[in-house]
Amino acid sequence: MLDLRVFGESEAMARVAARLDGMNGAARVRVVDTVRPGSSVVSADVAHDACDEILDELERLAVPVQDVSMARVELVGQLAGRKPETSLVWADVVSVAGSNARLVGRYLAFMAVAGVVGCYGVLDRNSILIVGAMAVSPDLLPIVAMAVGVVGRDLRLAWRALLTLLAGLTVAGGFAALLALLQDRLGLVPAGFSVHDTVLRGIVDVSDETMVVALFAGVAGMLAIETRASAGVGVAISVTTIPAAAFVGVALGLGEADQATGALAVLSLNVLFLVLGAAGTLLLQRWRGVRH
């Protein structure tokens, strides 16, 4: 269930309340006067599958966006005979995507940490460290935001999410390159290490496995964002990005730039299929909602 609040002048709020009271999916509509004279707040309980229609109606009533708030309310238990609501709320998806597409310092810090841990994983041929780097990386967020922008035909959102993703992967690869270069200069690179025979060598070659894994990881990523389970699924997404970014960084740091090109191609292809998987999942859900 969603808790809708609309703030404005009392006369306008009376019209809003009357309209909401006659719409399917809105219940317990009430108007409360505020401290400011001549102003009121309309509140209502809104069903998930009616959210987008109600928001469109508020837009037609010329209610400013900044005067509308929507909060998700988790019910304790379920009413007898009722199934839990699982409808996709497009407004909620877009709101989350807008937040995830922002380039913030915390996101870059996590990507830097992922690059450092990934660098050690590559140099030490340590799969546990590689998994640790994938767990730290938050690159799932801009990837899914990009898919939302594509499906919603919001090129500004998609472009902003793409730039955020590129900045994060650049930071991860850059930190891996700097650390690899520093260890090389100090003679700390493990004896016998070579980018030609590392356990990650397979990521520089494009294969059907690369595309299939990325496609279905995109599906999982979209579903995870919708159910607020992104922390658990982020590792599955990053398996297609962080190892390649770390490999590119290590190759550049050790002066093996020619070895980085294959990993860059795989990384680019992975991102493309991640977005396709996420966008396809979202399109299917919207299509089912329209049919329903």
N, C-alpha and C positions, 0 to 999 in steps of 0.2 A: 504494500500500500504506500501511497505517496501523500505527503502533507503539503498542500498548496496554500501559499500566503500571497495576497495581493494588496498593496498599499496605495492609497490615493485619496482624492477628494470624496467626501461622503456621497454626493449626488452621483458621481461616476461609479463609485463602488456599489451603490444600490442597483445600478443597471447591470454591473458585472455579476453580482450575486443572483439577480433574477435570471440572467442568462445561464449561469452555471447550474442553478437549481433545476433547469429544464433539460439538461444534457445527460445522456447516459454515461455512466462511469464516475459521476460526481455525486457525493453523498454528504450529508451533515453540513450543508452550506450555512455559514453563519457570518454575521457582520458585527464587528466590535468597534466602538468609538475609541480613538486614540487620545493621547494627552493633548495633541495639537488640535485646536478647535477647527471644525469643518473637515476633519480627516478621519478615515476609517480603514479597518483592515478586514478583508474578506478571507476567510479560511474554509477549506473544504478537504475532505478525504477523496483522493482520486485513484482509480484503478490503473494499473500499469498500462493496460491496452488502450486506455482513453487519454493518456497523458498528452501525446502529440496533438490529438484533435483539440483538446482543451487549450493548449498553448497557442495553436493556430487561431482559435476563437478570440483569445485575449489580444492577439496581434491585430485582428480585425476590429476589435473594440478600441484600438489605439492606446492600449495600456503600455507604458514604457517598460522596456526589458528590465531596467534596474529596479523597478517596483514589484517584480515578481520573483518569488523564491519557491523552490521545490526541494523537499527533503524526503529521503527514503525512510520509511518507518518499518522496522522489523517486528512482526507480530510474534508474541509468545504463544507457540502452539498454533494449531489450525482449527477453525470452526468445524464442527462435525459435518461430514459430508462434503466439505469443500477441499479442492485441490489447491496447493500453493500456486501463487501467480508466478509465471515464468516468462511473461511476454517481454519482448525487447522494447525498451524505452529509448527511442532515438535521441531525445533531448539529453538524457543521462549519458548516453554513449558519446555524443558530441562534446558535452561538458568535460567528461573525463579525458577525451582526446585532446581538447584544447589545453588542458593542464599538462598532459604528458608531452606535448609538442614544444613546450617552452625550454629554452636553453638556460639552465640554472647551474650555479656553482656546485651544488651537491651532486648533480648528475655527472658532471665532468670529473669530480673527485672520485666517484665510484668507478668510472671508466679508467681513470689513471691507476687506481688500485688493481683493477682487472688486468691492465697492461703489465704492471710489475709482476703480479703473481703468474700471469701467463708466460712472461719471459722466462722466469725460473722453471716453469713447467716444461718449456721447450728445451732449454739448455740442459736440464737435468733428466730429460726424457721421463718426466714424472707425471703420470696421468692424473694423480690425485690433485696436484697443483693446477692442472688444466681445468679439472672440474671445479676447483675452488674459484678460479678466475671466472668461469661461466656463472657460478652462483652469485658472485659479487656484481657482475655486469647488469645494468638496468636497460640495455638496448631494446628490450621488448617494448618499452613504453612508446618511443617515437616510431617504431615499426608499425605498431597497431594504429597509432594516431595517423600515420600516413595512409593506411588502408581506409580509415574512416573518412579522411579527406577525399580520397578517390571515389568512394561509394556515394558520398554526399555532394560530390562535384564542387567541393570547396578547395580550389587550387591553392589558396593562401595557406590553409591548414596543412595540406599535403606538402607544400614547399617548405613551410616552417619546420615540419616534422623531419623532412629529408635533411635539411641543414643541421638540425639538432643531432640526428643520427650520424651524419658525416663528421661533425665536430667531435662527437664522442669516440667514434672509431679511430679518428686521427689522433686524439689524445692517447687512447689505449696503445695504438701502434707506435706513437712517438715516445711514450715512456718505455715501452719494450725496447725500442731502438737505442735510446740513451743508456739504459741499464746494460744492454748487451755490449755497447761500445765501451762503457766504463769497465766492465769486467774483462773485455778483451785487452784494453790498455793496461790493466793491472795484473794481467796473467791469471785471472780467476776463472776463465772459461774451462769447463771440465775437459780433461785430456781425452783426445780422440773425438771430440764433438765435431760434427759437420752437418750443415743444413741439407746435404745431399742424402744422408742416410738416417735422418731423425725419424722418430716414430710418427711425426706429423707430415711426413713427406707426401702422403696420400691426398692431402687437402689441396695440393697445387694442380691436380688433374681433375677436370670436369668429367662427371659421370652421371648416369641416370640416378644413382644413389644420392648424389648431391641434390638434385632437383626434387626428388620425391620426399626426402627427409625435410628439406626446407619448406615444401608445400604444406605438409601435414603439421609441421611445427607452427606455421602461420595459423592454421586452423585452431590448434591448441592455444596459441597466444590470444586470439580474439575471444575465445570462450573464457579464458582465464581472466581477462580484463573485465568482462561482463559480470563475472561471478566473484570479483575481488579476490581471485586466487593467483594473482600474477607472481607472487613471491615463490610459489611452488613450481610454476611452469617456466619461469625465467631461464632455468638451466637448460631446458629443452630447446628454447629459442637460441640461446647463446652458443649452443654446440655448433651452430652453423655460421657463427660470426667471430667470436672471440679467439678461437684457435687460429683462424686464418689471419686475423689482425695481429696476434702475437707473433706468428710465423713471419709475417711481412716485416714487423719491427725488428726481430732478431736478424733476419737476413740483411736488412739495411744497416743495422748496427755493426755487423761483421763484414761489411763491404761486399756482400753477395747480392747486389741489386737485381741481377738477372734472375735470381731464384724467387724474387718477390712478385714477379709479374703473374705467374700462374696462380699464386694465392690470391692476388687482387682480383683476377678473373673469377675465381671460385667465390670469393666474398661478394662480388657484385651480383653474380647469378643467384646466390643464396638470398640476398636482400630482395631481389626481384620476386622470387618464388615465395618468400615469406609474406610479402605484401599481397601477392595473388591469393595465397591460401587464406589470409585474414579477410581480404575483401570478398572473396567468394563465400566465406562463412556468413559474413554480414549481409550480403545480398540474398542469400538463401533464407535467412531469418526474416528479413523485411518482406520477401515474397510470400512467405508463409503467413506473416501477419496480415498482409493485404488480403489474401485468400480468406483468412479467418474472419 
